[in-house]
Amino acid sequence: MEHKKELKQLYKETEIEAGIYQIKNTMNEKIFIGSTRNLKTLNGAKFMLETGGHTNKMLQEDWNHFGKNAFTFEVLEILKKKKEGYFDEKKELEKLKEKWLNEFQPYEESGYNQKKNS
């Protein structure tokens, strides 16, 4: 029982990391670039896909068609937080995501992301 308490405390003390991740379809090489304020929630993204509730319909359709074994999940970058002064985590995460979207261009035949209307 003591071990369970230690694990619980360790979990609470673990710093929450925000970052950018990629879901890759290994069958057609399409990718999805996503961001999260808590990288531990990547299991939540898998769960949404497995239960048919992911918000990205094209990704969900391919997940249903190819199956979960056709997809890999990878953390691309962890957001470095400033230790002092004001830090807008949400805004910085958006900038980081834009950097990765520009690098991979995961649109149309190459991926599942939607281009923003400028």
N, C-alpha and C positions, 0 to 999 in steps of 0.2 A: 504493500500500500504506500509506503514511503517513496518508493521509486516512481510511482504514478504522480505523486505530489511534486517531485523533483522535475519530472518531464513537463508537467503543467506550468511550473514556474519558469523553466527554461524557454518554453514556447512564448510565454508572456514577455520575457526579456529580449527575445529575438527581435532585432530591428526590422521594421517593415520596409521592404525595398520596392520602389516604383521602377518601372522600366518598360522596355519595348520587347515584344516577342513576335515570333514568326510561326505560323502554322503552314506546313508545306505538304502538298499532295505529291507523293512520290510517283504516282502513276502518270500524271500529266504535267508535273513540275510547276503547277500554279501555286502561288503563295498568298497568304493573308498576313498583313502587318497590323498588329494591335498594340495597344498600350494599356497599362493598368497601374493603379496607385499601390497595388499590393501583388507582387509576383506570385505569392502563395495561391492566388486565386486562379492560376492557370488550370488547376484541376476543375474549377468551376466552368471554364470554357469547354473543357473536355466533356464534362457532365451535360452541359447544354447541348452539345453536338450529339451525344449519345441518346439524349431524350427527345431530340428533334426540336429543340427550342432556341437554337442560335439565331441571333438577329440578322446575320448575313445569309440570305436565302440561297445564293449560289454556292457558298461554302457548305451549307447544310445539305443541299441537293447532292453535291459530290460526295460528301461524307456518307450519305444514305446509299449512294450508288456503289462507291468503291470500298466502303467499310473502314473501320477505325485503324486497321493495320496499314492502310495506305498513307497515313498521315504522321508527320513528326512535329513535335513542339520544341522550339528552341528560344532561349532568352538571347536577344541580340545585344542589348545594352542596359545596364542598370543606371538609373538617374543618380548623378552625384549631387547630393544636397549640400547647400551652403551651411556652414556651422554658425555663422554670425550674420546679423542683419535680416532684412525681409527676404523671404524666398517664397515665390508663388509656384508651388509644386505642380499644380495643374497646368499652368502656362508653360513651364519649362518642359513638362512631359509632352505637351503638344508640339513644341519646337523640335524635340528629339524625334518624335514620330514623323514629323515632316521631313527631317533629315533622312530617315530610313526609307520613307516613301519615295523621295527624290532619287535615292541610290538604287532601289530595286524596281521602281515603276511597276508595282503589282496591279496593273489595270488590264481590263478586257481579257485578251488571250493569255496574258502573263500572270494574272492573279484575280483575287476576289475583292480587292478594295475598289471603292468608287471614287472617281476624280471629283474634287470639289469644283463647283462652278465659281469661276473668278469674277 
